[in-house]
Amino acid sequence: IKFVGMYLIHIRNFRVFSGLFIILIFRSLILKPNNYFTVGTKHNTIPCKNPIRCGSYPSGIRVGIGLLARHYVSRMISASNGQRTMSISSKPVPVQVYLNPDKEKEFIVNENKGRTGIYRWVHIESGKSYIGSAKNLNIRFKQYFNYNHITYPKRNMRIYKALLKYGYAEFRLEILEYCSPELLIEREQFYFDTLIPEYNILKIAGSPIGYRHSEASKKLISLALKNIKVSESSR
């Protein structure tokens, strides 16, 4: 097994996975059909064409300051026929991380105004996490930072209890991805399957924007809810 580093370069504020990527790094590319991953076997130096200012990236790669890197690491595996194929077992890197949400509440809300995406709360000490999505992230974060909202008895969520127990300072808040509303459920499910968040009771992406679950998804949700009721009754 060999490991390969991958860099996806996209325009800042470009909604990831909602359009075509701008790939600038590699001399030799292998593109997955879904464009989720790009594999490069050789690095190439890209001249900076930004007339105002340039930024720098590892391995001598130079790109315009208006560009932002998204980095993944995955495995390059040899198939039985000797050809190399790309596995999908990658660990995504957040596009934004707020290390101290307790002191950045106003900034977090303002920075995510009008944006759609998937976020993750991570308890720093234990590593346990919660993944959620929102069509309007700023509204969702306002709810998280509203004491009356998270203490409302009918909102019996594990992440709310954890935030109240440990405090916001014991968590970091990650924006896993900004995307279009149409891709929100699909991308949230991808992160459920990839990161397996412990604070989520149901590991099936749901949607506040009218998404309809398949019959298979409905059965899984039903079974999960039945299991929760049985567990609670046995306490």
Secondary structure, DSSP 8 states (H G I E B T S, - for coil): -EEEEEEEEEETT--TTSS-----SBSSEEE-TTSS-EEESSB-------SS-EEE-GGG-EEETTEEEEEEEEEEEE-TTS-EEE-S------SEEES-TTT-HHHHHHHTTT--EEEEEEETTT--EEEEEESSHHHHHHHHT-HHHHT-TT---HHHHHHHHH-GGGEEEEEEEE--GGGHHHHHHHHHHHH--SS-S--S---SS-----HHHHHHHHHHHHHHHHHHHT-
